[in-house]
Amino acid sequence: MHGQTAIETNGHRLAIELGTEVLIESPRVAGKLKSALVGMIPNQCLILRAPELSQIGPLHTLFPDGESIVARYLYDGTVFGFRSSVLGTIIDPVHLIFLSSPSSVQEHNIRASQRLDCFIPCLVGVYGKEGEGTILDISKTGCQCLVRTGTIGDVALEVGKNTAASLRFRLPGVEQDERIQGHVRRAMRDELRVSLGISFDTPIDSAYERIYDYLSPVA
């Protein structure tokens, strides 16, 4: 049964529910791995269901005792992140990872977030044409991106206010493309590129959370 609990970390109470998806990063495996919180012993350890890694290697090799990992999860509009170490693993009756209780926790309230500075390769579409671009900053309601001349750069110069536009990109470790629909609000050009300001048709709450998680380091 899912229920709210708390982790005591130097006086910081970290809200979480059993069954919450937790993304973990290990120096031995590329990308972020999906796991879930299945239990804990207050001030001692957290217990995670291990990611599905049967084709990559044995659990104890991928997560050896003492290995430092980074964990992140979303709870009630806040992204929590912490660094922990592996205390041990078991494979019977289920694959579990035991982590030390974190000494400190970072958190970020995504509901109050404004623009995130970033550098995300993307495909930008206007007038039925799609070309390579880069997102330079993004919020839940809009972004700024650069488009190379020679792709749709010349077409982008022709856009007017409220011209429909689309963005398509994929974050590392994510299987599906992010697809965002919006409208161009401004277009400016120099010799090499066109800068587009795009307003999204609807707030991209879920996509924004994933982008923040991708960009946000844990010390």
C-alpha positions in Angstrom: 0.0 0.0 0.0 1.3 3.4 -0.9 1.6 5.9 1.9 3.4 9.0 2.8 6.6 8.7 4.8 9.6 10.9 5.5 13.4 10.7 5.5 15.3 12.4 8.2 18.4 14.0 6.8 20.1 16.3 9.2 16.8 17.7 10.3 15.3 17.9 6.8 12.1 15.9 6.4 11.8 14.7 2.8 8.3 13.8 1.8 7.9 10.7 -0.4 5.5 7.9 -1.1 6.2 4.3 -1.3 6.1 3.3 -5.0 7.4 6.7 -6.1 9.5 6.5 -9.3 13.1 7.3 -8.6 15.7 8.0 -11.3 19.2 6.9 -10.3 22.5 7.5 -12.0 25.5 5.2 -11.6 29.0 5.8 -13.1 28.9 2.2 -14.4 25.7 2.6 -16.5 25.0 5.3 -19.1 21.9 7.5 -18.6 19.2 7.6 -15.9 17.7 4.4 -14.7 14.2 3.9 -13.5 13.6 2.4 -10.0 11.0 2.9 -7.3 11.1 3.3 -3.5 9.7 0.2 -1.8 10.8 0.7 1.7 13.1 2.4 4.2 14.6 2.3 7.7 14.6 5.8 9.1 18.1 7.4 9.3 19.6 4.2 8.1 18.7 3.2 4.5 16.4 3.5 1.6 15.3 0.4 -0.3 14.8 0.6 -4.1 13.5 -1.9 -6.6 16.4 -2.4 -9.0 16.1 -1.3 -12.6 15.6 -3.9 -15.3 19.3 -4.6 -16.1 19.4 -8.3 -16.7 21.0 -7.9 -20.2 23.6 -5.4 -19.0 25.2 -7.3 -16.1 24.8 -8.7 -12.7 23.3 -6.4 -10.1 26.2 -6.6 -7.7 28.6 -5.7 -10.5 26.5 -2.7 -11.6 25.9 -1.4 -8.1 28.8 -2.6 -5.9 28.9 -1.9 -2.2 30.2 1.6 -1.6 29.3 2.9 -5.1 28.2 6.5 -5.1 25.0 7.2 -7.0 22.7 10.2 -7.6 18.9 9.8 -7.1 16.1 12.2 -8.1 12.3 12.0 -7.9 9.3 14.3 -8.2 6.9 14.8 -5.3 4.0 17.3 -5.2 5.5 19.7 -7.7 9.1 19.6 -6.2 12.1 17.8 -7.7 14.2 16.3 -4.9 17.8 15.1 -5.5 20.5 13.6 -3.4 23.7 11.7 -3.5 23.9 8.4 -1.7 26.0 5.2 -1.6 25.2 1.6 -2.1 25.0 -0.5 1.1 24.2 -3.8 -0.7 22.0 -5.6 -3.2 19.8 -8.7 -3.2 18.3 -10.7 -6.1 16.1 -13.2 -4.2 13.1 -13.0 -4.0 13.3 -9.7 -5.9 16.1 -7.5 -7.1 16.6 -4.7 -4.5 19.2 -2.0 -3.9 19.9 -0.7 -0.4 21.1 2.9 -0.2 22.5 4.9 2.7 20.3 7.6 4.0 21.4 10.9 2.3 23.2 13.5 4.4 21.7 16.4 2.4 19.0 16.9 -0.1 18.5 19.5 -2.8 15.1 20.5 -3.9 13.6 22.7 -6.6 9.9 23.8 -6.8 9.2 23.5 -10.5 5.8 25.2 -10.1 7.6 28.5 -9.5 10.3 27.9 -12.2 10.8 30.5 -14.9 13.1 30.0 -17.8 15.9 27.4 -17.8 19.1 28.1 -19.7 19.9 25.1 -21.8 21.5 23.8 -25.0 19.2 21.2 -26.5 19.4 20.2 -30.1 16.0 20.0 -31.7 14.0 20.1 -35.0 12.0 23.2 -35.6 9.0 23.2 -37.9 7.3 26.1 -39.7 5.2 26.2 -42.9 5.4 22.4 -43.2 9.2 22.4 -43.2 11.5 21.1 -40.5 15.1 22.1 -39.8 17.9 21.7 -37.2 17.9 24.1 -34.3 19.0 24.5 -30.7 16.8 25.5 -27.7 18.7 28.1 -25.7 16.2 28.6 -22.9 12.8 27.2 -22.0 9.9 27.7 -19.6 6.5 26.0 -19.3 5.0 28.5 -21.7 7.7 29.3 -24.2 11.3 29.1 -25.4 14.0 30.8 -27.4 15.7 28.7 -30.1 18.3 29.2 -32.9 17.8 27.8 -36.4 20.7 27.5 -38.9 20.4 29.3 -42.1 20.2 26.9 -45.0 17.7 24.6 -43.3 14.6 26.6 -42.5 16.4 29.8 -41.7 15.2 31.6 -44.8 11.6 30.4 -44.3 11.8 31.5 -40.6 12.4 35.0 -41.7 9.0 35.0 -43.4 7.0 34.1 -40.3 4.8 36.7 -38.8 3.2 36.9 -35.4 1.1 33.8 -34.6 2.7 31.7 -37.3 2.3 28.0 -36.1 5.5 26.3 -35.1 6.6 22.9 -33.7 9.5 21.6 -31.7 10.8 18.0 -31.6 13.7 16.7 -29.5 14.8 13.8 -27.4 16.5 13.9 -24.0 19.2 11.3 -23.2 17.8 8.2 -21.5 14.2 9.0 -22.8 12.8 6.6 -25.4 10.3 9.0 -27.0 10.6 12.4 -28.6 9.2 15.5 -26.9 6.8 17.2 -29.2 5.6 20.7 -28.6 3.2 22.9 -30.6 3.3 26.7 -30.4 3.4 29.9 -32.3 6.3 32.2 -33.3 6.2 35.5 -31.5 9.4 37.0 -33.0 12.1 36.2 -35.5 15.5 37.9 -35.7 18.4 37.1 -38.0 22.2 37.5 -38.3 24.5 36.2 -40.9 24.5 32.6 -39.6 21.2 31.9 -37.9 17.7 32.9 -37.1 16.5 33.4 -33.5 12.9 32.5 -32.8 10.8 33.3 -29.8 8.1 30.6 -29.5 5.0 30.7 -27.3 3.6 27.2 -26.5 -0.1 26.5 -27.1 -0.4 24.8 -23.7 1.9 24.7 -20.7 4.4 21.8 -20.9 4.3 20.8 -17.3 5.5 17.2 -17.7 8.1 18.0 -20.4 9.4 20.8 -18.3 9.9 18.5 -15.3 11.9 16.1 -17.5 14.0 18.9 -18.9 14.7 20.2 -15.4 15.7 16.8 -14.2 18.0 16.4 -17.2 19.7 19.7 -16.6 19.8 19.7 -12.8 23.1 18.4 -11.3 23.3 17.0 -7.8 26.5 18.0 -5.9 
